[in-house]
């Protein structure tokens, strides 16, 4: 009887473990605490975490609840975040996704809604993308980032998914040598399907572990592919953010990107890369299958600001204008028939600030007499969604590449709303007060 009971118990445990779509570990209070987070993002390049950058991240949670999402591993972050860094938070919970069905689990979705901060661990970014893209997990995270000031961050694969574009790694990884030799290698997968939406990273693709191995060539190729494939859809002023291992970029609500690392003890760098908007033609000269990438443009295809990371995060780059920085040097990057060329560079001088870009691209006017919300855009509009203050959609209007349209708001009571406008697959969100 003892042997049979033990066998039955083990079998039951095995079946339950198999059926469970996630595993949860919670440290701290069992009851969530509603706080107002301070928002924005922290990007880490992999290897071990930067304690100072992680402290910055936890402080942005403002004493609330921190949620770690991952698809492998266990609870290694819990005690580290909760008690080892000296920043008070209400709880730290790690949820490990065992498979994609966890993306529809009520408990998982509730924890995302209750979090003030979400951290994406390292691992395989394709798991995150295939599990979460086009699910309620994606919707809840994006709504929280854009409407509830949720702070998000990630390391390695967790950083790789934070830009508007991302290397999906669905066919495995790719080296710089492979990418430069054939920008359409089957392993180079940079889809145009929206995933995580953070305004300051809306035209950015990230990369990690920049110094081990050297990933500058493949990151440059990612940008070349985006321009070659999607420039006709409006993606032309593309940018990249990258970190060496042991380096982090922490972005606040004003777009100030502070760089943390251990320089001068170690050569820790972050890279802010942008297509050179000074050029009349910014596209690669040659970006074709089975042909080495050629993106020279007089040796100035890309403008790059390389910043040393310090323990105090004293060096920074302004993502509001993408040209003002401290503690860094400018470089010019180009590719000559599959070979990456890096030379001393000059500061970019033609980038509009975030506010200027926003106002220049999209204008909204509320006519209180006619109860009409008028929208004028420099770019053709595909869709408009009107959302309430919690990010819930109230109405959606499909349009056919119009640049001027309107929405009737007669039935809306006084309050704060948000207008989500899709233009050439780019998304812009504006606050509306009625």
Phi, psi and omega per residue, in radians:
X1 nan -0.730 -3.126
X2 -1.076 -0.748 3.137
X3 -1.121 -0.763 -3.140
X4 -1.127 -0.712 3.135
X5 -1.114 -0.759 3.129
X6 -1.085 -0.752 3.114
X7 -1.071 -0.757 -3.121
X8 -1.138 -0.711 -3.138
X9 -1.132 -0.759 3.108
X10 -1.105 -0.705 3.131
X11 -1.120 -0.729 3.131
X12 -1.108 -0.771 3.123
X13 -1.068 -0.736 3.137
X14 -1.111 -0.763 -3.139
X15 -1.142 -0.708 3.123
X16 -1.131 -0.729 3.136
X17 -1.123 -0.669 3.129
X18 -1.166 -0.676 -3.079
X19 -1.305 -0.465 -3.086
X20 -1.205 2.176 -3.083
X21 -1.493 -0.162 3.121
X22 -2.656 2.860 3.016
X23 -2.204 2.330 -3.073
X24 -2.053 2.417 3.042
X25 -2.280 2.177 -3.103
X26 -2.161 2.322 3.093
X27 -2.139 2.379 -3.114
X28 1.753 -2.667 -3.067
X29 -1.132 2.431 3.075
X30 -1.399 -0.206 -3.133
X31 -1.899 2.220 -3.126
X32 -1.185 2.554 3.138
X33 -1.992 2.140 -3.108
X34 -1.429 2.013 3.116
X35 -2.232 2.908 3.061
X36 -1.767 1.860 -3.112
X37 -1.243 2.908 -3.091
X38 -1.709 -0.158 2.935
X39 1.402 3.106 3.124
X40 1.333 -2.745 -2.773
X41 -2.388 2.642 3.011
X42 -2.277 2.178 -3.054
X43 -2.040 2.180 -3.128
X44 -2.088 2.491 -2.984
X45 -1.443 -0.030 3.138
X46 1.978 -3.022 -3.014
X47 1.050 -2.611 -3.121
X48 -1.348 2.733 -3.076
X49 -1.267 2.635 2.948
X50 -1.441 1.996 -3.105
X51 -1.015 -0.726 -3.085
X52 -1.164 -0.690 3.094
X53 -1.190 -0.672 3.119
X54 -1.168 -0.612 3.043
X55 -1.088 -0.733 3.076
X56 -1.011 -0.798 -3.127
X57 -1.065 -0.820 -3.118
X58 -1.144 -0.637 3.104
X59 -1.076 -0.546 3.139
X60 -1.239 -0.294 3.061
X61 -1.309 -0.260 3.028
X62 1.003 0.732 3.082
X63 1.426 0.095 -3.079
X64 -1.547 -2.619 -3.041
X65 -1.803 2.329 -3.127
X66 -1.862 2.297 3.129
X67 -2.052 2.204 3.061
X68 -1.813 2.176 3.102
X69 -1.932 2.325 -3.139
X70 -2.694 2.883 -3.141
X71 -2.059 0.143 3.059
X72 -2.780 2.943 -3.134
X73 1.453 -2.843 -3.082
X74 -2.488 -2.190 -2.954
X75 -1.835 0.511 -3.064
X76 -1.032 -0.430 -3.134
X77 -1.453 -0.346 -2.916
X78 -1.049 -1.051 -3.129
X79 -1.167 -0.635 3.118
X80 -0.993 -0.853 -3.120
X81 -1.335 -0.648 -3.002
X82 -1.353 -0.680 -2.983
X83 -2.315 -0.193 -3.011
X84 -1.698 -0.186 -3.046
X85 -1.888 -0.063 3.051
X86 1.347 0.291 3.099
X87 -1.965 2.196 -3.088
X88 -1.368 2.173 2.994
X89 -2.311 2.759 -3.092
X90 -1.251 -0.695 3.138
X91 -2.823 2.790 2.944
X92 -2.247 2.154 3.112
X93 -2.175 2.303 3.039
X94 -1.846 2.243 3.018
X95 -2.036 2.073 3.114
X96 -1.719 2.064 3.106
X97 -1.370 2.052 3.092
X98 -1.467 -0.427 3.076
X99 -2.845 3.133 -3.019
X100 -1.251 -0.353 -3.085
X101 -1.169 -0.330 3.079
X102 -1.095 -0.363 3.141
X103 -1.179 -0.217 3.107
X104 -1.963 0.135 -3.081
X105 -1.378 2.325 -3.063
X106 -1.088 -0.679 -3.141
X107 -1.123 -0.790 3.140
X108 -1.058 -0.798 -3.122
X109 -1.139 -0.648 3.107
X110 -1.113 -0.747 -3.131
X111 -1.128 -0.631 3.080
X112 -1.113 -0.755 3.136
X113 -1.125 -0.533 -3.080
X114 -1.538 -0.163 -3.040
X115 -1.384 2.534 2.963
X116 -1.694 -0.319 3.134
X117 -2.557 2.444 3.079
X118 -2.216 2.245 3.124
X119 -2.002 2.262 3.112
X120 -1.758 2.065 -3.095
X121 -1.316 3.021 3.054
X122 -1.298 3.128 -3.105
X123 2.443 -2.312 -3.129
X124 -2.005 1.931 -3.067
X125 -1.113 -0.411 3.112
X126 -1.144 -0.554 3.047
X127 -1.057 -0.809 3.142
X128 -1.080 -0.800 -3.083
X129 -1.167 -0.825 -3.100
X130 -1.224 -0.515 3.118
X131 -1.356 -0.672 -2.903
X132 -1.887 -0.465 -3.042
X133 -1.093 2.353 -3.138
X134 1.102 0.568 3.062
X135 -2.162 3.076 3.108
X136 -1.188 -0.442 3.051
X137 -1.035 -0.871 3.095
X138 -1.018 -0.819 -3.097
X139 -1.088 -0.768 -3.104
X140 -1.166 -0.716 3.121
X141 -1.119 -0.816 -3.127
X142 -1.112 -0.727 3.102
X143 -1.104 -0.720 -3.136
X144 -1.159 -0.680 3.119
X145 -1.142 -0.781 -3.010
X146 -1.502 -0.434 -3.031
X147 -2.123 -0.286 -3.102
X148 -2.125 0.125 3.047
X149 1.131 0.463 3.064
X150 -0.985 2.386 3.019
X151 -1.635 2.338 3.119
X152 -2.170 2.733 3.098
X153 -2.878 2.967 3.137
X154 -2.989 2.810 3.117
X155 -2.174 2.541 3.111
X156 0.963 -2.052 3.117
X157 -1.029 -0.556 3.108
X158 -1.170 -0.538 3.036
X159 -1.349 -0.593 -3.044
X160 -1.102 -0.372 -3.081
X161 -1.705 0.067 -2.963
X162 -1.529 -0.199 3.115
X163 -1.558 2.927 3.083
X164 -1.071 -0.756 2.983
X165 -1.764 2.767 -3.070
X166 -2.749 2.572 2.978
X167 -1.407 1.994 -2.986
X168 -1.391 -0.412 -3.132
X169 1.002 0.466 -3.099
X170 -1.194 -0.380 3.075
X171 -1.894 0.245 -3.090
X172 1.828 3.109 -3.095
X173 -1.399 3.038 3.104
X174 -2.527 2.491 3.140
X175 -1.573 2.875 3.060
X176 -1.057 -0.720 -3.119
X177 -1.088 -0.755 3.113
X178 -1.078 -0.845 -3.053
X179 -1.112 -0.788 -3.110
X180 -1.168 -0.578 -3.130
X181 -1.301 -0.513 -3.130
X182 -2.672 1.637 -3.081
X183 -1.127 -0.161 3.075
X184 -1.966 0.465 2.990
X185 -0.945 2.484 -3.084
X186 -1.080 -0.350 3.118
X187 -1.474 -0.166 -3.128
X188 -1.634 1.644 -3.046
X189 -2.005 1.911 3.122
X190 -2.221 1.487 -3.056
X191 -1.300 2.852 3.100
X192 -1.782 0.224 -3.133
X193 -1.410 2.081 -3.127
X194 -1.027 2.530 3.139
X195 -2.308 -1.693 3.104
X196 -1.554 2.422 -2.979
X197 -2.127 1.851 3.098
X198 -2.265 2.159 -2.954
X199 -0.934 -0.808 -3.057
X200 -1.211 -0.222 3.107
X201 -2.005 0.404 -3.015
X202 -1.202 -0.425 3.113
X203 -2.145 0.588 -3.018
X204 -2.094 2.497 2.892
X205 -2.129 2.296 -3.073
X206 -1.715 2.865 2.932
X207 -2.638 2.776 -2.940
X208 -2.293 3.101 3.116
X209 0.846 0.782 -2.914
X210 -1.158 -0.416 -3.099
X211 -1.771 -0.129 -3.088
X212 -2.684 1.581 -0.011
X213 -1.450 3.080 3.113
X214 -1.182 2.025 -3.081
X215 -1.965 0.223 -3.120
X216 -1.104 -0.652 -3.123
X217 -1.165 -0.751 -3.120
X218 -1.253 -0.608 3.110
X219 -1.122 -0.723 3.057
X220 -1.045 -0.695 3.139
X221 -1.200 -0.632 3.041
X222 -0.955 -0.826 -3.123
X223 -1.127 -0.699 3.116
X224 -1.077 -0.737 3.133
X225 -1.127 -0.712 3.126
X226 -1.067 -0.779 3.122
X227 -1.135 -0.777 -3.106
X228 -1.123 -0.664 -3.031
X229 -1.604 -0.542 -2.935
X230 -2.219 0.123 3.141
X231 -1.089 -0.550 3.121
X232 -1.177 -0.321 3.091
X233 -1.630 0.124 3.063
X234 1.796 -0.025 -3.129
X235 -1.599 1.622 -3.076
X236 -2.227 -0.696 -3.134
X237 -1.551 1.048 -3.051
X238 -1.414 2.710 -3.068
X239 -2.431 2.867 3.069
X240 -2.396 2.580 2.985
X241 -2.215 2.288 -3.104
X242 -2.411 2.687 3.123
X243 -2.306 2.427 2.869
X244 -1.135 2.877 2.985
X245 -1.071 2.591 -3.120
X246 1.189 0.281 -3.130
X247 -2.159 2.572 -3.124
X248 -2.436 2.604 3.030
X249 -2.063 2.103 -3.129
X250 -2.016 2.125 -2.975
X251 -1.915 2.144 -3.124
X252 -1.626 -3.056 -3.038
X253 -1.182 -0.275 3.114
X254 -1.682 0.028 -3.139
X255 1.507 0.144 3.084
X256 -1.356 2.109 -3.096
X257 -1.824 1.752 3.124
X258 -1.478 2.467 -3.059
X259 -1.936 2.097 -3.134
X260 -1.863 2.469 3.089
X261 -3.075 -2.812 -3.104
X262 -2.099 0.517 3.041
X263 -1.258 2.401 0.221
X264 -1.622 0.014 3.124
X265 -1.094 -0.625 3.104
X266 -2.342 2.696 -3.086
X267 -1.518 1.300 -3.100
X268 -1.700 2.211 -3.038
X269 -2.325 2.645 2.885
X270 -2.068 2.669 -3.063
X271 -2.217 2.273 3.079
X272 -2.022 1.895 -2.917
X273 -1.963 2.407 3.094
X274 -2.555 2.525 3.027
X275 -1.074 2.344 -3.015
X276 -1.233 1.769 -3.097
X277 -1.300 -0.075 3.062
X278 -1.315 -0.264 -3.077
X279 -1.449 2.511 3.059
X280 -1.274 -0.516 3.060
X281 -2.241 1.944 -3.047
X282 -1.673 -0.171 -3.036
X283 -1.276 2.671 3.056
X284 -1.044 2.502 3.077
X285 -1.164 -0.704 3.124
X286 -2.426 2.017 3.044
X287 -2.453 1.564 -2.999
X288 -2.417 2.755 3.105
X289 -1.081 2.484 3.034
X290 1.023 0.455 3.127
X291 -2.368 2.341 3.126
X292 -0.995 2.453 3.106
X293 -1.119 2.369 3.020
X294 -2.262 1.927 -3.107
X295 -2.464 1.391 -2.975
X296 -1.713 -1.055 -3.131
X297 0.845 0.936 3.112
X298 1.175 0.457 -3.134
X299 1.337 0.202 -3.065
X300 -2.325 0.683 -3.123
X301 -1.075 -0.661 -3.112
X302 -2.208 2.497 2.974
X303 -1.791 2.282 -3.054
X304 -2.303 2.282 3.023
X305 -1.873 2.028 -3.092
X306 -1.792 2.121 -2.980
X307 -2.121 2.349 3.068
X308 -1.361 2.361 3.107
X309 -1.632 2.272 -3.130
X310 -2.048 2.858 -3.125
X311 -1.140 -0.423 3.134
X312 -1.623 -0.119 -3.075
X313 1.108 0.579 -3.048
X314 -1.314 -0.413 3.091
X315 -1.583 2.511 -3.005
X316 -2.674 2.924 3.051
X317 -2.400 2.448 -3.056
X318 -1.608 1.922 3.093
X319 -1.389 -0.010 3.016
X320 -1.282 -0.591 3.122
X321 -2.189 -0.172 3.122
X322 0.989 0.594 3.051
X323 -2.593 -0.223 -3.105
X324 -1.772 2.172 -3.120
X325 -2.606 3.007 3.076
X326 -2.438 2.528 3.080
X327 1.328 0.304 -3.096
X328 -2.323 3.119 3.096
X329 -2.327 2.614 3.119
X330 -1.581 2.465 3.077
X331 -2.289 2.713 2.956
X332 -1.885 2.245 3.061
X333 -1.982 2.495 3.059
X334 -2.665 2.937 3.136
X335 -2.235 2.147 -3.137
X336 -1.941 1.747 3.112
X337 0.848 0.922 3.043
X338 1.562 0.006 3.135
X339 -1.985 2.155 3.112
X340 -1.306 2.288 -3.132
X341 -2.066 2.232 -3.138
X342 -2.139 2.177 -3.114
X343 -2.299 2.763 3.005
X344 -0.980 2.478 -3.042
X345 -2.214 -3.031 -3.141
X346 -2.213 2.701 -3.120
X347 -1.086 2.425 3.072
X348 -1.156 2.584 -3.064
X349 -2.334 0.416 -3.047
X350 -2.422 0.305 -3.071
X351 -1.677 2.283 3.046
X352 -1.336 2.681 3.051
X353 -1.234 2.907 3.127
X354 -1.031 -0.798 -3.130
X355 -1.096 -0.727 3.136
X356 -1.135 -0.728 3.125
X357 -1.087 -0.775 -3.128
X358 -1.038 -0.887 -3.083
X359 -1.197 -0.621 -3.110
X360 -1.202 -0.568 -3.045
X361 -1.516 -0.672 -2.971
X362 -2.422 2.221 3.087
X363 -2.164 2.368 -3.104
X364 -2.205 2.377 3.126
X365 -2.400 2.219 3.107
X366 -1.739 2.068 3.077
X367 -1.628 1.805 -3.054
X368 -1.214 -0.363 -3.129
X369 -1.317 -0.851 -3.117
X370 -1.589 -0.061 -3.102
X371 0.924 0.788 3.105
X372 -2.083 2.341 3.053
X373 -1.769 1.930 -3.085
X374 -1.637 2.389 -3.126
X375 -2.188 2.198 3.078
X376 -2.164 2.261 -3.071
X377 -2.262 2.507 3.037
X378 -1.231 -0.529 -3.141
X379 -1.804 2.656 3.088
X380 -1.057 2.417 -3.114
X381 -1.735 2.366 3.072
X382 -1.773 -0.619 -3.077
X383 -2.708 2.631 3.098
X384 -2.309 2.302 3.059
X385 -2.145 2.328 3.037
X386 -1.788 2.163 -3.040
X387 -2.055 2.635 3.054
X388 -1.427 -3.086 -3.038
X389 -1.190 -0.252 3.096
X390 -1.693 0.059 3.136
X391 1.504 0.152 3.129
X392 -1.469 2.370 -3.076
X393 -1.275 2.249 3.088
X394 -1.696 -0.709 3.118
X395 -2.706 2.648 3.109
X396 -2.305 2.379 -3.128
X397 -2.177 2.045 3.046
X398 -1.505 2.282 3.115
X399 -2.214 2.865 -3.068
X400 -1.941 1.379 3.057
X401 0.957 0.669 3.052
X402 -1.428 2.729 3.048
X403 -1.943 -0.200 3.076
X404 -2.364 2.211 3.111
X405 -2.724 -3.120 -3.125
X406 -2.661 2.845 3.088
X407 -2.291 2.364 3.081
X408 -1.368 2.231 -3.108
X409 -2.103 0.451 -3.104
X410 -1.008 -0.694 -3.027
X411 -1.428 -0.067 -3.106
X412 -1.451 2.364 3.027
X413 -1.403 2.950 3.133
X414 -1.128 2.465 -3.139
X415 2.756 -2.955 -3.114
X416 -1.808 2.324 3.124
X417 -2.323 3.012 3.103
X418 -2.302 2.431 3.096
X419 -1.894 2.119 3.132
X420 -1.865 2.007 -3.037
X421 -2.016 2.202 3.082
X422 -1.738 2.126 -3.127
X423 -2.280 1.993 -3.130
X424 0.900 0.730 3.124
X425 1.241 0.008 2.986
X426 -1.604 2.603 -3.088
X427 -2.035 2.317 3.064
X428 -2.232 2.403 -3.088
X429 -2.105 2.270 3.136
X430 -2.245 2.473 3.102
X431 -1.402 2.453 3.123
X432 -2.240 2.253 3.099
X433 -2.009 2.151 -3.123
X434 -1.863 nan nan
